[in-house]
Amino acid sequence: MVNGDASGERPDRASSFGAIADDYDRWRPGPSPSVVEWLIPAAARRVVDIGAGTGALSRLLVGRAHDIVAGEPDARMRQVLARSVPEATVLEGQGERIPVDDASVDAVVVSSAWHWMDVDATVAEVARVLRPHGVLGVVWAGVDWRADWFTALRQTVRQDRTSERVGLLGSLIDEEVPGESHTLRLPAAAPFEPPEQVWLSWDQPMSANQLVGMLGTFSGVIVLSEQQRRQIMDETRQLLRRYAGLEGDAAVTLPFRANCWRTVRRSA
């Protein structure tokens, strides 16, 4: 599984995305607007996006929140973020160190970055910056790898006894069910209500180029050598062409889904 995370590799993988910041912005699909609608209340005026990356979630806040603060620890990601979401105030920051005053924001949101953070320290920081009854929203969003299209592709490849690259599917088609790392668990003493959780789904066209480009933004691929990255991506293009008849800008509509969590800060 290319985008899995062994504990010894987490620091390298967590800091790997800045090396491909432009590609990350180009190829990583963002969540649906329905995610933001569920995560934060309509009355939220000041929202902080932590681990904002290149702004996939921040740009959905434009027009919804009056004041958007986007915190990102990597300078390379911040450069792209500032360019892609000029409406946001872009600051150096991370979950464990949120660059805003105490009780100054209505919501804190985190998209596909919570598993990189120190939970105890981050929850304490979120509690510090949220106003009473403010909301913490966390989401992991992406292609639904359980889709019929991927299921059929897996079966076709496995039935082809001449294929020597069946294992390559592990790079592109992640069959793992989201586990503990994709769960919002709060320390027992944290001043928050029990978290709510919901799955949201939507459809989105993806071309072969987009699928391969997205693969290149997975942390497990980024940290490989240039030769290994090029080999995996070239072989993925061949796999899509050979087994799915999909190449270049030819697209297929795929289901996406988001694992969404939210919790409200208690007043005391």
Secondary structure, 3 states (H helix, E strand, C coil): CCCCCCHHHHHHHHCCHHHHHHHHHHHCCCCCHHHHHHHCCCCCCEEEEECCCCCCCHHHHECCECEEEEECCCHHHHHHHHHHCCCCEEECCECCECCCCCCCEEEEEEECCHHHCCHHHHHHHHHHHEEEEEEEEEEEEEECCCCHHHHHHHHHHHHCCCCCCHHHHHHHCCCCCCCHHHCCCCCCCCCECCCEEEEEEEEEEEEHHHHHHHHCCCHHHHCCCHHHHHHHHHHHHHHHHHHHCCCCCCEEEEEEEEEEEEEEECCC
